[in-house]
Amino acid sequence: CGATAPEAAGVIHSDLQKGFIRAETMAYNDLTQFGSVAEVKTHGKMRLEGKNYIIQDGDLLTIRFNVK
């Protein structure tokens, strides 16, 4: 918590931070409630977050990136 999405991605691998495009974000509670990522999307609970997004407790992220 407290890190931006690109900073959090960089903890996993520096290329994720360098090529960060956006983060597909959902809450852990939404995933457990709806049972799958597809259902989270169906119920409109998936969010697209940019470089300035501050990670919140319980966030699950799919990092979209491109390194040339």
C-alpha positions, 0 to 999 in steps of 0.5 A: 500500500502507498506505492503507485501502480508502476512502483508496485510493478517494479517490485516484481520486475523492472521491465514492468515499471519501465514499460507500464501502460495501465493496471487492470484492477479489482478488489480481492473482496469482489473476486471472492464474492463473484468467484472469477475474473470474468464475473468481476468484469461482468458486474462492472467491478474491474477498473483501469488505473493509470500511472498515478494510481495509489495501490490500496489494501486488497487490490489485485492487479494485472499489469499491462506493459510494453518494453521495446 
